Every structure is written in structure tokens, then in C-alpha cells.
Amino acid sequence: MRESNRTSPIKMFLAFFIIFLVLVGIFLLDYKNSLEKPASDNPEKVTFQIKSGESVNLILDNLVEKNLIQKRLLPYTKVYLKLNKLEGTLQAGTYSIPRNLSIKELITTLQNAKEQDIWVTIPEGLRKDEIAEIIAKELQKSESASFSVESFLTMTTDTTFIETLEFPFEVTDLEGFLYPDKYALAPNSTTESVIKLLVNTFKQKIDAKYDEYTYEDIIMASIVEREGRNSEDRPIIAGILQKRIKEGWLLQADATLLYPLKDWKHVITEQDLQVDNPYNSYKKIGLPPTPISNPGHQAIDATLNPEETDYYFYIHGKDGVARYAKTLTEHHNNINTYLK
């Protein structure tokens, strides 16, 4: 009994020490994630002003008031500024700031009032012409930028230029490789520098995670991006489409029909189904010749890790929920139930 009493304080100390380490680990993980997580999904830009002589605390309070920093993350922001000796680096000036910046990105932006980067958010699943329009709209605010939609579209099919990007397989069109993400573009950006940034980001994000993928994988991912709605249905849809390809079925994916029309909201008609072009997956067996959109990480991951099921058909009902079917009869029942 005496020996047990002597060891009890040691055990208690070890228990408290382990709890302390766990709490520190949780804090550090939350701290790191909080600094890197976007404040919002909304890319809308707001005007923010730092007046000469304003204190760091006042600047941070104003950022909270503008909803550019969540109030609960204010202590983390102060710690980040203190640890990295950034308190005196925030510059007076007027900024145009997207709501979807992380704390790290926000602090970096507020360190350069004169030559501000131009933030551009490219959503998943857009065609290259849509991406070009978004970038052009933002870069037109800079007098030193040299970017145009026309040159962007020309360069994305310039095989001599594409060869310099060193893909592991033959690529003749950069559709599919213009990675959707949030970008800080230099005010003097050129068409070439923007394309290289998007493609290099694709390589960094995708090559870093997947040892091997093919051009056909990116084509399939571009379809999955448009046909799927969320992280739950994309792996299932990827599995269905790949099974249809493998078994020699027509893909019959509406998104492939819409790609040449350059209108994702077009209501498909019977005439559209009869159009003879390589993107009509209602008439042509196999994949289209190029990607039909620029997929994000989720769609690419779903394509490379599809979910195997017994399904061959799917629709999204009026409520946006995916409905699957094993037979054509079940598929028609789903159409009559959820789309009419």
C-alpha cells in the first residue's frame, strides 16, 4: 500500500502531462487550420481602408466589422502577427479584398498598398472561355496588365506553347488543365503568365497527390465535374460512367452536349440529341476528344477513385438530389417521378 501511494503522484503528473500535450496539439491544429481556411465561400470583393497611424488592434477590429475575419479567430490572428513579427507591416491604403481570403492571405494583401495583387476566384467546372472572361474582367482594373480573352484562347491551343509546359502525355488543348482556385494575380500579369500559373497549380495540386493519371482521366473528370453536384454523388457517377465506357455503352451525359453550345443552361432538345459532333455522347461511343470543363480536385479524385455499384443510370431530380437506377425501367420511373 505504501509503495502504491508513492507512485500515485507520478501517475497523476503523467496523466496531466498527456492531457496537456493533447490540448496543445488540438490548439496548434486548430490554429493552423484557422489561419489557412477561407473566411467565406463568397468571392465578392469589399473595399477596406487602413488609415495612416491606425493601431493593429483597430485594424483587426475593422476587419472583423467587415466580416473579413471571424471574431472568434481574432486571438489567432494576433498570435500570428506577433510570432511572425508582422504587426508593423500592415500598410495604410485602400484595398479591394475578396471575402474568401484566409487570414494568411489577408495579412499578405494588407502588406502592399501600392502594388496590390488582383484576386481572382475561378470556380470548378467552367470552360476555358468562361475562365478567360473572369480573369479579363479583373485584370482590366490594372493599366499594366497585358491580358486578353482572344490571346488566352489562342494560346490554350498553341501546341508549340503547350509543349513547353511538359505534360506527361500529348496535350493539344489546355481545356481541363486550367485549375480552378483562388489566385493572386500580379498587376502586370500577361496572358502567358496567367496560363502558366493555372497549369502549374494543376500540376502542384494533382501531381503531388496522384502518381499516375492519363489524359482520358482528365476528360472523364471534366464530365464528372459537370454531371455531379457534390462529394457524395461524384464518385458514384464516376463509377457509372466508367462502367458504361468499359462495357461499350453510350455515355449519354448531357454536359457533353452542352459543351459545344457554350451554354450550360441550355434546355436540351430532341434536335440536340441528333447533332453529329464528337461531343455528342448520345451518338458517339467513348469519351469526347477533349475535356469539357476544368475540373477541381474533388472531381479528379472521384474519377481516380470511383465507387463501384450496380447502377447504370442516374438523374438529378428537381430537388437536386441524385437518383440512381440499375435498369432502364427503373431509370424511366425515376424520370417520371422526380423530373415531371
N, C-alpha and C positions, 0 to 999 in steps of 0.2 A: 504493500500500500504506500509506503514512504517513497519508494522508487517511482511509482506512478505519479505521485504528486510533484516530484522534482521535474519530470519530463512534461507535465501538463503545460506550463508557461511556454515552453519551446514549441509545442504543437500549436498553441494558440497564436504565437507570433508567426509561425509559418502559414497558418490559415489566413491571418490578417494580411500577411505579405502577398500571398497568392491572390486574395481578393483585390488588394491594392493594384497588383500588376494587371489583373483583368480589367479593372476600372480605367487604368491608364491606357491600356490597349483599346478599349472602347472609345475613350476620349480622342485618342490620336486618329483612329479610323474615321470617326465622325468629323473630326477637324479637317482631315484630308479630303473626304468626300464633300464636305460643305464648301470648301474653297473651290472645288472643281465642278460643282453642279450648277447648271444654269439657274438663274433666279426665276425664270419663267420659260414657257414654250413659245411665248409671243415675241416675234422678231420686230414688232413695232418700235420705232425709234422715238425717244423723248429728248427734249432739249434740257441740258443740265449746265448750270453755271457755277464756277468757283470764283469768288471774288478775291481780289488781292488782300492778303492779310488774314483770311479766314483760318481758324484753327482746324486741326484734323478732326476733332470731335464734332465741330459744327458741320464740316463737310460730310462726315459719316451720317450725322442726323438728317441732313438734307437728302442724302442718298436713300435713307430709309423712308423718308416722306414721299419720295418719288417712286417708291417700290422697286428701286434698283438693287437694294439689299434687304433681305428679310430681317426684321427686328431681332429675332432670336439668334441670328448669325452675327450680330454686331460685335459681341465679345471675341468671336473667332477672327473677325476682320481686324480688330485692334491688335490681337496677338500676332497675326500675320504681318502687319505693318511693323510692329515692334521687333519681332525676331529677324526680319529681313532689312531692318533699318530703312524703311521706305516712307516714314512719316513726313519727311521734309521734301519728298519728290513729287507730290501732287501739285500740278501747275494751275495757276489761275487762267481762266479762259472759258469759252462757251463750247460745249461738246454736244454732239448728236450721238446718243447712246442707245443701242438696241436693248430691249428688256430681257433678252435671253442670254446675257453675258454671265459668266461665272464671276466670283469675287476676284480671282486672279486676273481674268481678262479685263475686268472693270478697272482694277488698280493700274494695270499696264496702260490702258487707254487714257487714264487721267494723269499720266506722267508726260504727255506730249500734247500740249495745246496747239502748237503751231502747225506741225505736220501730222495731223490726226489720220490714223488708218481709217479706211472706209469699210464698215462692217456689212457683210452680205450673207444672208442665210439662204441656202439652196435646199429646198425640201426634197425628200425622196420621190422617185418615180416620174420626174419630169423629162421631157425630150430636150435635146441639146439646144433647140431654138428657143425653148422656154427659159432655159438657164441663161442663154445669151441675153435675152431681153431683161431679165432680173439684174444681171451684172451691169449691163449698159445703163439702166435706169439709175443705179447707184453711182457709177463712175462718171456720169455726166456732170456730177456736182464738183468734180475736180478738173481744173483747167489744164493740169499737167498730165492727165491720163491719155493714153493712146489706145483706145479700145473701140471696136465697132462690132455690131451683130454680124455684118457681112464678112468681115475678116475672120471672126470666130468660126462661123460655119464653113468658110473656105479652108481654114487651117485644120479643122477636125476631120477633113477628108483628104488632106495633103499627105500622100504616102511617104514622100521624102521627109517631111517633118515628123510624121508618126514613127518612122524608123529610128529617129534619134531618141525616142522615148524608151526603146529597148524592152518591148514586151516579150514574154517567153513563147509567144505564138504569133502567127500572122494576124495583123490588125490593119484594116484599110479604112476604118471609120471609128472615131473615138466615142461614138454613142455607146453608153454603157460603162464608160471608164471615167466620167466626169463626176467625181464623188460628191454626193450630197452632204453638206456640212455647213458649219458656220466659219466664215473666212474674214480675216482682217486684211484687206487689200491696200497696198501702198497707194498713195495719191497719184504716183506716176506710173501706175500699172499699165502694161501693154497687153495686147491680145495674147501674145506668145507667153508672157509671164503668168497670166491668169490660167491658161490651159495647162501649162506645166505644173502649176500649183495644184489644180484639181486632180490631174493624173497622178502626181507624186503622192498626194494624200490618199488616193485609192490604193496605191502600192503600199504605202506605210500601214494603212489600216487593214488591208486584206492580206497582203503578202506576209505580214507579221503573224497572222493567226493561222493561215492555211498553207501547208507545204505545197500542195498542188491544186490547181483548178484549170479548167480549159475555157476556151472562147465560148464553147457551147454552154458551159455552166453559167457564164455571164448573160448569154442570151436568155436562158431559162430563168435566171434570177430577175431579169428585167420584166419578164412576163408575170412571174410570181409577185413582184412588187406591185404591179397594177391590178392583178386579179385578187390578191389578198387584201385584207383590211386590218389585220392585227397579228401579233406574235403567236396567237393560238391557231389561227386558220392557215397561215402561210406554210408551215411545214406539211400540213395535210394536203393543201392544194399542190404544193411542190411534188409530193408523192403521187398524187393523182395524175398530174401532167406527165411526170417521168414514166409512169406505168403506161399511159396511153401511147407515148412515143415508143417505148420498148416493145409494145405489142402491136405496133403498126396502125394505131388508131389516129384519126384526125384530132388535133388538139382542141379545136373549136373554142378558142379563147377570144372573147370579144375584144380584149385590149389590142390584139394583133391587127384586127380590122380597123381599129381607130387610129393606129399609128400613122399610116399614110395620109389620113384625113386631117391630121394635126388638130384634132378636136376631141378631147376626152369625154365631152358631154354630149356628143352626137348620139342621137337615138338611132340604133341600127335598124335598117330596113331590109326587106327581102332582097331588094336590088343590091344592097351592100354585100350580102352573103354570096352573090353570084359574080362579084368583081374578080377578074382574073389578074391577080398580082401575087408576088411571092410572100406577102404578109397576110394573105387570106388563109388562116388556119382552118377555115371551114371547107376549103377546097384542096389545099396543099398539105400532104402528109409531111410530118417532120417539123423542124424548127424554122422560123423565118431566117433570112440571111444575116441579119444584124440584130443586136439588142433593140428593143422598142422604147426603152427608157433608161434612166441612170439609177440603178438600184442601190439601196442602202445596205448597211451591214446585216440587218435582220433578214432581208430577203435573200441575200447571198448565203447566209448561214442556213436558212431553211432549205435552200436548193442543195447545198452540200451535205445537209443532214436531214433529209426528208423523212416524214413519218409514214411508215407502211400501214396501209389499211386495205379493206376490201372494197373501198369506194372507187367508182369510175366517173362520177358526175358530181357537180356542185353548183349551187346558185347562191346569191346573196338576196335574201328577201327584202321586202320594203322596209323592214325594221333594221336592215344592215347585218343581220345575223346569217352566218353561213349555214346552208342546209346541204347535206351530202346524201348520195344515193348509190346503191350497188348495181341497180338495174335501170334500164331506160324507163320502165313503167314507174318505178319509184321516183325517178327524176321528173317525169311529167306530172306526177302527183304533187311533187314539191312546187313545181312551177304554178300549177293551178291553185295550190293552197297559199303560197307565200308571195306570188308576184301578180296575181289577178284580183 
